[in-house]
Amino acid sequence: MNPALKQKIQQLPALPESAIQLEAIYHNPNSSFDDMVKVLERDPLLTADILKAANSPLYGFTREISSITQAVGLFGMGTIRGFALAMIIKKSFDLNLKPYGITNTQFSDFSKAQNALAVNWYLRKDPKMMEFLSPASFLIEIGKVLISQMLIEEKKEQLFNEKLATADSVRALEKEFCDTYTAEVSADIFDHWKFDEKLISLIRHCGEPDEIDVALKEASKVLQVIRTATTLEGLFSDKSLAEARALVAQYALDLESFDAAIAKMSA
């Protein structure tokens, strides 16, 4: 990894207290649904952000979700944990994604679309997997923020952006400029903050099922499909969906439920 990028990770501020409290509740086997609700409701701004996200048309609920209790009941603790962590953590960064040619709003839409695809595809199929898949799908792209900061400081953002238009893959271009790539940087950020080892491993080994614990192999495959399907602008394209469907076939995942999730979001 580029030394400047490694230093940026080491200099990150401490994890916000609200995220620490949320993680403590989530990982305490004696904590309940109500305990998580109480922690979230202590922060009215976070509550409002979660409800705004939960009511996004991407998730396809026909009735308004008006309370945290209702949101946790519909999405499950794992998914709401993902919502909350994404919102808390993104406020810890100065977002500037110019090297990638996207605005802050597009970057937010990008993360939301990846999480919505995870929810629509796997929430009912495997709720237990969402414990890791939801926060990973929301947060795996956060490494792009530090990569962007480094490229801007080194005055390489324009060259990176120009090459992005013709690059075979974003990952290959990141590797060329930074000696690393988004998922690796994101995993190192969460390792720095002492997050759950399984979440860190899933992010680090996205699309590398042979390198990950057997319990996370399917999640690794699913996360790679989700990232492949979603463009940087938070949209789907014919090309991205064709590549994602090829991965679904390669990994022997359920194509019918994947297409149903895409159709639900596209509607």
C-alpha positions in Angstrom: 0.0 0.0 0.0 1.1 3.5 -0.7 2.8 4.8 2.5 0.8 8.1 2.4 -2.4 6.1 2.3 -1.3 3.9 5.1 -0.5 7.0 7.2 -4.0 8.4 6.5 -5.6 5.3 8.0 -3.3 5.5 11.1 -4.3 9.1 11.6 -8.0 8.6 11.4 -9.9 10.0 14.5 -11.4 7.6 17.0 -14.6 5.9 16.1 -17.6 8.1 17.1 -19.1 7.2 20.5 -22.5 6.5 19.0 -20.9 3.8 16.8 -19.1 2.3 19.7 -22.3 2.1 21.7 -24.2 0.6 18.8 -21.6 -2.1 18.3 -21.5 -2.9 22.0 -25.3 -3.4 22.0 -25.3 -5.4 18.8 -22.6 -7.9 19.9 -23.8 -8.3 23.4 -25.7 -11.7 23.5 -27.8 -10.4 26.4 -29.0 -7.3 24.4 -32.4 -7.2 22.9 -34.3 -5.6 20.0 -35.4 -2.9 22.4 -31.9 -2.1 23.6 -30.9 -1.3 20.0 -33.9 0.9 19.5 -33.1 2.8 22.7 -29.5 3.5 21.6 -30.6 4.8 18.2 -33.4 6.9 19.6 -30.9 8.8 21.8 -29.7 10.5 18.6 -32.6 12.3 16.9 -30.5 13.2 13.8 -29.4 9.6 13.4 -32.9 8.4 13.8 -34.1 10.8 11.1 -31.3 9.7 8.7 -32.2 6.0 9.3 -35.9 6.6 8.6 -35.1 8.6 5.5 -33.0 5.7 4.2 -35.5 3.0 5.2 -38.2 4.9 3.2 -36.2 5.0 0.1 -38.1 3.7 -2.9 -35.2 1.3 -3.5 -36.4 -0.9 -0.7 -39.9 -1.1 -2.1 -42.0 -0.7 1.0 -45.5 0.6 0.1 -46.2 2.2 3.5 -44.2 4.8 5.3 -41.8 3.6 8.0 -42.4 6.1 10.8 -40.4 4.8 13.8 -37.1 3.1 14.6 -39.1 0.3 16.2 -40.9 -0.3 12.9 -37.7 -0.1 10.9 -35.8 -2.6 13.1 -38.9 -4.9 12.9 -39.0 -4.8 9.1 -35.3 -4.8 8.2 -33.9 -6.7 11.2 -31.1 -5.6 13.6 -28.3 -6.5 11.2 -29.6 -4.3 8.4 -30.4 -1.3 10.7 -26.9 -1.7 12.2 -25.6 -1.3 8.6 -27.7 1.8 8.1 -26.6 3.4 11.3 -22.9 2.6 11.0 -22.8 3.9 7.4 -24.4 7.2 8.4 -22.2 7.7 11.5 -19.0 6.8 9.8 -19.5 8.8 6.6 -19.9 11.9 8.8 -16.4 11.2 10.0 -14.9 11.8 6.6 -14.4 14.8 4.4 -16.0 13.5 1.2 -14.5 14.5 -2.1 -14.7 11.9 -4.9 -13.5 14.1 -7.8 -10.9 11.6 -8.9 -13.7 9.1 -9.5 -15.8 11.7 -11.4 -18.7 11.5 -9.0 -20.4 13.9 -6.6 -20.9 13.3 -2.9 -24.6 12.7 -3.6 -23.7 10.1 -6.3 -21.3 8.4 -3.9 -24.1 8.2 -1.3 -26.5 6.8 -3.9 -23.8 4.3 -4.9 -23.6 2.9 -1.3 -27.4 3.0 -0.9 -28.0 1.1 -4.1 -25.5 -1.6 -3.1 -27.2 -2.0 0.3 -30.7 -2.0 -1.3 -29.6 -4.8 -3.6 -28.3 -6.8 -0.7 -31.5 -6.3 1.2 -33.9 -7.0 -1.7 -31.9 -10.1 -2.7 -31.0 -11.7 0.7 -33.0 -10.2 3.6 -35.7 -12.9 3.3 -33.4 -15.6 1.7 -30.8 -15.5 4.5 -31.5 -13.0 7.3 -28.4 -14.2 9.3 -26.1 -13.3 6.4 -27.4 -9.7 6.6 -25.6 -9.4 9.9 -22.4 -8.9 7.8 -23.7 -8.3 4.3 -25.7 -5.2 5.2 -22.9 -3.2 6.8 -20.3 -4.5 4.2 -22.5 -3.5 1.3 -23.0 0.0 2.8 -19.4 0.6 3.8 -17.1 -1.3 1.5 -16.6 1.7 -0.8 -15.5 4.1 2.0 -11.9 3.3 1.0 -12.4 5.4 -2.1 -12.6 8.5 0.1 -9.0 8.1 1.4 -7.8 7.1 -2.1 -9.3 10.3 -3.4 -7.7 12.4 -0.7 -4.3 10.9 -1.6 -4.7 11.4 -5.3 -5.8 15.0 -4.9 -2.8 15.7 -2.5 -0.4 14.2 -5.0 -2.0 16.1 -7.9 -2.9 12.9 -9.7 -6.7 13.2 -9.6 -7.0 14.4 -13.2 -4.8 11.6 -14.7 -6.6 9.0 -12.6 -10.0 10.4 -13.8 -8.9 10.4 -17.4 -7.7 6.8 -17.2 -10.9 5.7 -15.4 -12.8 6.2 -18.6 -10.9 3.5 -20.5 -9.7 1.3 -17.6 -10.6 -2.4 -17.6 -11.6 -2.1 -14.0 -11.6 0.4 -11.2 -9.7 -2.0 -9.0 -6.8 -2.4 -11.6 -6.5 1.4 -11.9 -6.5 1.8 -8.1 -3.7 -0.8 -7.9 -1.7 1.1 -10.5 -1.9 4.4 -8.6 -2.0 3.3 -5.0 -0.5 -0.3 -4.8 -3.9 -1.3 -3.3 -7.6 -1.0 -4.0 -10.8 0.1 -2.3 -11.8 -3.1 -0.5 -8.3 -3.4 1.0 -8.3 0.2 2.2 -11.8 -0.1 3.6 -10.9 -3.3 5.5 -7.8 -1.6 7.0 -10.0 1.4 8.1 -12.3 -1.0 10.0 -9.3 -3.0 11.4 -7.9 0.3 12.7 -11.3 0.9 14.4 -11.3 -2.6 15.8 -14.5 -3.7 14.1 -15.8 -7.3 14.1 -13.2 -9.6 12.5 -15.8 -11.3 10.3 -16.9 -8.0 8.8 -13.3 -6.9 8.1 -12.6 -10.3 6.5 -15.7 -10.1 4.3 -14.8 -6.6 3.1 -11.1 -7.6 2.6 -11.9 -10.8 0.7 -14.9 -9.6 -1.4 -15.0 -11.8 -4.4 -12.2 -14.0 -3.0 -14.3 -16.9 -1.6 -11.3 -19.3 -1.5 -9.5 -16.9 0.9 -12.3 -16.6 3.5 -13.8 -18.6 6.2 -16.3 -21.1 5.0 -19.2 -19.4 6.8 -18.6 -16.2 4.8 -17.9 -17.8 1.3 -21.4 -17.1 0.0 -21.5 -13.6 1.4 -18.2 -12.9 -0.4 -19.6 -14.0 -3.7 -22.9 -12.1 -3.2 -21.0 -8.9 -2.3 -18.9 -9.2 -5.4 -22.0 -9.6 -7.5 -23.6 -6.5 -5.9 -20.5 -4.4 -6.5 -20.3 -5.6 -10.1 -24.0 -4.8 -10.8 -23.8 -1.2 -9.4 -22.1 1.6 -11.3 -20.2 4.4 -9.6 -23.3 6.7 -10.0 -25.5 4.3 -8.0 -27.2 2.9 -11.1 -27.4 -0.3 -13.1 -26.3 -0.5 -16.7 -26.8 -3.2 -19.3 -23.1 -3.9 -19.1 -22.9 -4.0 -15.3 -25.9 -6.3 -15.1 -24.6 -8.7 -17.8 -21.3 -9.0 -15.9 -23.1 -9.5 -12.6 -25.4 -12.2 -14.0 -22.3 -14.0 -15.4 -20.9 -14.0 -11.8 -24.2 -15.3 -10.4 -23.9 -18.2 -12.9 -20.2 -18.8 -12.1 -21.0 -18.9 -8.3 -24.2 -20.9 -8.7 -26.2 -18.3 -6.9 -30.0 -17.8 -7.4 -30.4 -15.8 -10.6 -34.2 -15.7 -10.4 -34.1 -13.9 -7.0 -31.3 -11.6 -8.2 -33.3 -10.5 -11.2 -36.4 -10.0 -9.0 -34.4 -7.7 -6.7 -33.1 -5.7 -9.7 -36.7 -5.4 -11.1 -38.0 -4.3 -7.7 -35.4 -1.6 -7.5 -35.7 -0.5 -11.1 -39.5 -0.1 -10.7 
